[in-house]
Amino acid sequence: MKVNMDDVKDNLSRAATGMTKAEAHAQGICIECKQPWQPKTHTDAGQREYQISGVCEECFDRLFADED
């Protein structure tokens, strides 16, 4: 049996956030906070990350912040 990794990623994303990256992109929102992603993304790196993950820069920074 061959596993389609895109289906696996979509299923995990839907379970964790309630939507897939493609659904977030189609709506122009962040997959995490469900708000428009553009006003919450301030750098080129943030724009690239949104294309990769569907997460706006502010949520990405919060999710991966140092806890020190």
N, CA, C and O atoms as a printed pandas DataFrame, in Angstrom:
     atom_number atom_name residue_name chain_id  residue_number  x_coord  y_coord  z_coord
0              1         N          MET        A               1    0.842   -1.185    0.000
1              2        CA          MET        A               1    0.000    0.000    0.000
2              3         C          MET        A               1    0.886    1.247    0.000
3              4         O          MET        A               1    1.770    1.393    0.844
4              5         N          LYS        A               2    0.640    2.129   -0.943
5              6        CA          LYS        A               2    1.408    3.356   -1.050
6              7         C          LYS        A               2    0.701    4.477   -0.280
7              8         O          LYS        A               2   -0.509    4.666   -0.409
8              9         N          VAL        A               3    1.459    5.201    0.507
9             10        CA          VAL        A               3    0.922    6.289    1.312
10            11         C          VAL        A               3    1.188    7.611    0.595
11            12         O          VAL        A               3    2.322    7.885    0.203
12            13         N          ASN        A               4    0.165    8.419    0.424
13            14        CA          ASN        A               4    0.309    9.741   -0.172
14            15         C          ASN        A               4    0.621   10.726    0.955
15            16         O          ASN        A               4   -0.235   11.015    1.791
16            17         N          MET        A               5    1.851   11.238    0.970
17            18        CA          MET        A               5    2.277   12.113    2.057
18            19         C          MET        A               5    1.495   13.427    2.084
19            20         O          MET        A               5    1.304   13.993    3.160
20            21         N          ASP        A               6    1.044   13.922    0.948
21            22        CA          ASP        A               6    0.234   15.138    0.945
22            23         C          ASP        A               6   -1.081   14.898    1.688
23            24         O          ASP        A               6   -1.555   15.772    2.414
24            25         N          ASP        A               7   -1.665   13.718    1.505
25            26        CA          ASP        A               7   -2.893   13.383    2.240
26            27         C          ASP        A               7   -2.618   13.282    3.731
27            28         O          ASP        A               7   -3.430   13.728    4.542
28            29         N          VAL        A               8   -1.491   12.705    4.097
29            30        CA          VAL        A               8   -1.119   12.587    5.512
30            31         C          VAL        A               8   -0.965   13.977    6.122
31            32         O          VAL        A               8   -1.491   14.240    7.204
32            33         N          LYS        A               9   -0.246   14.871    5.434
33            34        CA          LYS        A               9   -0.054   16.239    5.936
34            35         C          LYS        A               9   -1.390   16.968    6.059
35            36         O          LYS        A               9   -1.634   17.654    7.051
36            37         N          ASP        A              10   -2.255   16.822    5.052
37            38        CA          ASP        A              10   -3.563   17.473    5.116
38            39         C          ASP        A              10   -4.399   16.946    6.274
39            40         O          ASP        A              10   -5.060   17.723    6.963
40            41         N          ASN        A              11   -4.377   15.640    6.496
41            42        CA          ASN        A              11   -5.143   15.053    7.602
42            43         C          ASN        A              11   -4.613   15.521    8.954
43            44         O          ASN        A              11   -5.395   15.827    9.853
44            45         N          LEU        A              12   -3.297   15.579    9.102
45            46        CA          LEU        A              12   -2.709   16.072   10.360
46            47         C          LEU        A              12   -3.044   17.541   10.575
47            48         O          LEU        A              12   -3.396   17.947   11.682
48            49         N          SER        A              13   -2.934   18.333    9.520
49            50        CA          SER        A              13   -3.242   19.754    9.617
50            51         C          SER        A              13   -4.703   19.973    9.996
51            52         O          SER        A              13   -5.008   20.796   10.859
52            53         N          ARG        A              14   -5.597   19.242    9.356
53            54        CA          ARG        A              14   -7.028   19.390    9.655
54            55         C          ARG        A              14   -7.315   18.980   11.112
55            56         O          ARG        A              14   -8.119   19.622   11.788
56            57         N          ALA        A              15   -6.670   17.933   11.581
57            58        CA          ALA        A              15   -6.875   17.491   12.963
58            59         C          ALA        A              15   -6.351   18.523   13.965
59            60         O          ALA        A              15   -6.958   18.735   15.014
60            61         N          ALA        A              16   -5.231   19.159   13.644
61            62        CA          ALA        A              16   -4.608   20.104   14.569
62            63         C          ALA        A              16   -5.241   21.492   14.519
63            64         O          ALA        A              16   -5.363   22.150   15.552
64            65         N          THR        A              17   -5.648   21.947   13.321
65            66        CA          THR        A              17   -6.093   23.340   13.181
66            67         C          THR        A              17   -7.497   23.491   12.621
67            68         O          THR        A              17   -8.052   24.590   12.631
68            69         N          GLY        A              18   -8.077   22.403   12.132
69            70        CA          GLY        A              18   -9.415   22.479   11.562
70            71         C          GLY        A              18   -9.444   22.786   10.078
71            72         O          GLY        A              18  -10.518   22.873    9.483
72            73         N          MET        A              19   -8.263   22.952    9.466
73            74        CA          MET        A              19   -8.216   23.222    8.026
74            75         C          MET        A              19   -6.853   22.832    7.466
75            76         O          MET        A              19   -5.886   22.627    8.199
76            77         N          THR        A              20   -6.816   22.739    6.148
77            78        CA          THR        A              20   -5.547   22.448    5.483
78            79         C          THR        A              20   -4.882   23.759    5.071
79            80         O          THR        A              20   -5.507   24.819    5.079
80            81         N          LYS        A              21   -3.602   23.662    4.711
81            82        CA          LYS        A              21   -2.871   24.826    4.225
82            83         C          LYS        A              21   -3.559   25.382    2.976
83            84         O          LYS        A              21   -3.693   26.599    2.843
84            85         N          ALA        A              22   -3.993   24.519    2.065
85            86        CA          ALA        A              22   -4.656   24.964    0.838
86            87         C          ALA        A              22   -5.945   25.725    1.157
87            88         O          ALA        A              22   -6.257   26.719    0.501
88            89         N          GLU        A              23   -6.688   25.263    2.156
89            90        CA          GLU        A              23   -7.920   25.955    2.554
90            91         C          GLU        A              23   -7.597   27.330    3.135
91            92         O          GLU        A              23   -8.292   28.304    2.845
92            93         N          ALA        A              24   -6.552   27.415    3.951
93            94        CA          ALA        A              24   -6.127   28.705    4.515
94            95         C          ALA        A              24   -5.689   29.647    3.405
95            96         O          ALA        A              24   -6.063   30.820    3.400
96            97         N          HIS        A              25   -4.896   29.139    2.461
97            98        CA          HIS        A              25   -4.448   29.971    1.343
98            99         C          HIS        A              25   -5.631   30.473    0.529
99           100         O          HIS        A              25   -5.660   31.645    0.153
100          101         N          ALA        A              26   -6.597   29.622    0.251
101          102        CA          ALA        A              26   -7.759   30.013   -0.546
102          103         C          ALA        A              26   -8.561   31.126    0.127
103          104         O          ALA        A              26   -9.164   31.962   -0.546
104          105         N          GLN        A              27   -8.562   31.128    1.472
105          106        CA          GLN        A              27   -9.295   32.144    2.227
106          107         C          GLN        A              27   -8.431   33.351    2.582
107          108         O          GLN        A              27   -8.940   34.363    3.061
108          109         N          GLY        A              28   -7.108   33.241    2.343
109          110        CA          GLY        A              28   -6.196   34.338    2.676
110          111         C          GLY        A              28   -6.019   34.539    4.166
111          112         O          GLY        A              28   -5.787   35.654    4.632
112          113         N          ILE        A              29   -6.131   33.433    4.921
113          114        CA          ILE        A              29   -6.011   33.535    6.380
114          115         C          ILE        A              29   -4.886   32.643    6.900
115          116         O          ILE        A              29   -4.397   31.759    6.197
116          117         N          CYS        A              30   -4.495   32.891    8.130
117          118        CA          CYS        A              30   -3.504   32.076    8.825
118          119         C          CYS        A              30   -4.184   30.808    9.331
119          120         O          CYS        A              30   -5.283   30.859    9.882
120          121         N          ILE        A              31   -3.531   29.693    9.141
121          122        CA          ILE        A              31   -4.080   28.411    9.571
122          123         C          ILE        A              31   -4.187   28.319   11.100
123          124         O          ILE        A              31   -4.975   27.531   11.623
124          125         N          GLU        A              32   -3.395   29.123   11.808
125          126        CA          GLU        A              32   -3.367   29.083   13.270
126          127         C          GLU        A              32   -4.394   30.039   13.892
127          128         O          GLU        A              32   -5.244   29.611   14.673
128          129         N          CYS        A              33   -4.319   31.335   13.547
129          130        CA          CYS        A              33   -5.185   32.335   14.201
130          131         C          CYS        A              33   -6.455   32.642   13.419
131          132         O          CYS        A              33   -7.346   33.323   13.928
132          133         N          LYS        A              34   -6.546   32.145   12.180
133          134        CA          LYS        A              34   -7.728   32.317   11.319
134          135         C          LYS        A              34   -7.995   33.781   10.956
135          136         O          LYS        A              34   -9.122   34.134   10.609
136          137         N          GLN        A              35   -6.982   34.623   11.032
137          138        CA          GLN        A              35   -7.078   36.034   10.657
138          139         C          GLN        A              35   -6.344   36.245    9.334
139          140         O          GLN        A              35   -5.524   35.410    8.954
140          141         N          PRO        A              36   -6.624   37.357    8.614
141          142        CA          PRO        A              36   -5.880   37.635    7.392
142          143         C          PRO        A              36   -4.370   37.631    7.670
143          144         O          PRO        A              36   -3.896   38.245    8.626
144          145         N          TRP        A              37   -3.642   36.929    6.819
145          146        CA          TRP        A              37   -2.213   36.731    7.078
146          147         C          TRP        A              37   -1.355   37.924    6.709
147          148         O          TRP        A              37   -0.329   38.152    7.351
148          149         N          GLN        A              38   -1.731   38.690    5.706
149          150        CA          GLN        A              38   -0.848   39.739    5.206
150          151         C          GLN        A              38   -0.549   40.838    6.223
151          152         O          GLN        A              38    0.612   41.227    6.345
152          153         N          PRO        A              39   -1.531   41.359    6.958
153          154        CA          PRO        A              39   -1.170   42.411    7.915
154          155         C          PRO        A              39   -0.303   41.896    9.073
155          156         O          PRO        A              39    0.313   42.687    9.786
156          157         N          LYS        A              40   -0.257   40.584    9.256
157          158        CA          LYS        A              40    0.492   40.001   10.367
158          159         C          LYS        A              40    1.823   39.407    9.910
159          160         O          LYS        A              40    2.477   38.681   10.659
160          161         N          THR        A              41    2.220   39.725    8.663
161          162        CA          THR        A              41    3.465   39.214    8.109
162          163         C          THR        A              41    4.276   40.411    7.638
163          164         O          THR        A              41    3.819   41.187    6.798
164          165         N          HIS        A              42    5.501   40.562    8.187
165          166        CA          HIS        A              42    6.261   41.804    8.025
166          167         C          HIS        A              42    7.562   41.658    7.243
167          168         O          HIS        A              42    8.173   42.667    6.889
168          169         N          THR        A              43    7.998   40.449    6.967
169          170        CA          THR        A              43    9.285   40.256    6.297
170          171         C          THR        A              43    9.134   39.302    5.112
171          172         O          THR        A              43    8.134   38.595    4.987
172          173         N          ASP        A              44   10.148   39.299    4.249
173          174        CA          ASP        A              44   10.156   38.345    3.140
174          175         C          ASP        A              44   10.162   36.910    3.659
175          176         O          ASP        A              44    9.498   36.039    3.098
176          177         N          ALA        A              45   10.912   36.669    4.727
177          178        CA          ALA        A              45   10.963   35.330    5.316
178          179         C          ALA        A              45    9.584   34.924    5.828
179          180         O          ALA        A              45    9.191   33.765    5.692
180          181         N          GLY        A              46    8.854   35.855    6.407
181          182        CA          GLY        A              46    7.504   35.579    6.879
182          183         C          GLY        A              46    6.559   35.248    5.735
183          184         O          GLY        A              46    5.702   34.373    5.861
184          185         N          GLN        A              47    6.718   35.949    4.619
185          186        CA          GLN        A              47    5.891   35.659    3.446
186          187         C          GLN        A              47    6.195   34.267    2.901
187          188         O          GLN        A              47    5.280   33.534    2.525
188          189         N          ARG        A              48    7.471   33.902    2.857
189          190        CA          ARG        A              48    7.836   32.559    2.397
190          191         C          ARG        A              48    7.285   31.493    3.346
191          192         O          ARG        A              48    6.796   30.454    2.903
192          193         N          GLU        A              49    7.366   31.751    4.631
193          194        CA          GLU        A              49    6.860   30.785    5.605
194          195         C          GLU        A              49    5.360   30.584    5.444
195          196         O          GLU        A              49    4.875   29.457    5.551
196          197         N          TYR        A              50    4.615   31.660    5.186
197          198        CA          TYR        A              50    3.175   31.505    4.977
198          199         C          TYR        A              50    2.914   30.597    3.779
199          200         O          TYR        A              50    2.021   29.751    3.831
200          201         N          GLN        A              51    3.675   30.757    2.709
201          202        CA          GLN        A              51    3.488   29.910    1.529
202          203         C          GLN        A              51    3.797   28.444    1.852
203          204         O          GLN        A              51    3.156   27.539    1.317
204          205         N          ILE        A              52    4.771   28.219    2.719
205          206        CA          ILE        A              52    5.171   26.855    3.084
206          207         C          ILE        A              52    4.176   26.221    4.057
207          208         O          ILE        A              52    3.755   25.081    3.864
208          209         N          SER        A              53    3.804   26.958    5.096
209          210        CA          SER        A              53    3.055   26.353    6.198
210          211         C          SER        A              53    1.625   26.850    6.366
211          212         O          SER        A              53    0.804   26.169    6.981
212          213         N          GLY        A              54    1.315   28.030    5.828
213          214        CA          GLY        A              54   -0.004   28.610    6.047
214          215         C          GLY        A              54   -0.106   29.362    7.361
215          216         O          GLY        A              54   -1.200   29.749    7.772
216          217         N          VAL        A              55    1.031   29.574    8.029
217          218        CA          VAL        A              55    1.063   30.252    9.329
218          219         C          VAL        A              55    1.610   31.664    9.126
219          220         O          VAL        A              55    2.652   31.837    8.493
220          221         N          CYS        A              56    0.914   32.681    9.659
221          222        CA          CYS        A              56    1.401   34.058    9.548
222          223         C          CYS        A              56    2.662   34.225   10.404
223          224         O          CYS        A              56    2.954   33.401   11.271
224          225         N          GLU        A              57    3.388   35.289   10.145
225          226        CA          GLU        A              57    4.655   35.511   10.837
226          227         C          GLU        A              57    4.465   35.682   12.343
227          228         O          GLU        A              57    5.265   35.161   13.121
228          229         N          GLU        A              58    3.439   36.388   12.764
229          230        CA          GLU        A              58    3.221   36.595   14.197
230          231         C          GLU        A              58    2.943   35.266   14.909
231          232         O          GLU        A              58    3.481   35.026   15.990
232          233         N          CYS        A              59    2.122   34.415   14.327
233          234        CA          CYS        A              59    1.846   33.107   14.940
234          235         C          CYS        A              59    3.089   32.226   14.911
235          236         O          CYS        A              59    3.388   31.539   15.887
236          237         N          PHE        A              60    3.816   32.244   13.787
237          238        CA          PHE        A              60    5.041   31.449   13.693
238          239         C          PHE        A              60    6.014   31.862   14.795
239          240         O          PHE        A              60    6.573   31.008   15.484
240          241         N          ASP        A              61    6.216   33.169   14.962
241          242        CA          ASP        A              61    7.138   33.653   15.999
242          243         C          ASP        A              61    6.669   33.237   17.390
243          244         O          ASP        A              61    7.482   32.873   18.240
244          245         N          ARG        A              62    5.358   33.291   17.622
245          246        CA          ARG        A              62    4.817   32.894   18.926
246          247         C          ARG        A              62    4.976   31.388   19.149
247          248         O          ARG        A              62    5.344   30.956   20.241
248          249         N          LEU        A              63    4.697   30.589   18.107
249          250        CA          LEU        A              63    4.790   29.140   18.233
250          251         C          LEU        A              63    6.211   28.658   18.479
251          252         O          LEU        A              63    6.423   27.659   19.167
252          253         N          PHE        A              64    7.190   29.371   17.914
253          254        CA          PHE        A              64    8.567   28.919   18.005
254          255         C          PHE        A              64    9.445   29.841   18.826
255          256         O          PHE        A              64   10.663   29.859   18.648
256          257         N          ALA        A              65    8.849   30.597   19.713
257          258        CA          ALA        A              65    9.586   31.528   20.580
258          259         C          ALA        A              65   10.418   30.758   21.598
259          260         O          ALA        A              65   10.025   29.694   22.076
260          261         N          ASP        A              66   11.569   31.323   21.911
261          262        CA          ASP        A              66   12.396   30.776   22.994
262          263         C          ASP        A              66   11.658   30.953   24.311
263          264         O          ASP        A              66   11.031   31.984   24.551
264          265         N          GLU        A              67   11.740   29.953   25.145
265          266        CA          GLU        A              67   11.065   30.048   26.449
266          267         C          GLU        A              67   11.996   30.502   27.559
267          268         O          GLU        A              67   11.662   30.413   28.740
268          269         N          ASP        A              68   13.178   30.993   27.166
269          270        CA          ASP        A              68   14.161   31.479   28.158
270          271         C          ASP        A              68   13.735   32.770   28.773
271          272         O          ASP        A              68   14.444   33.312   29.622
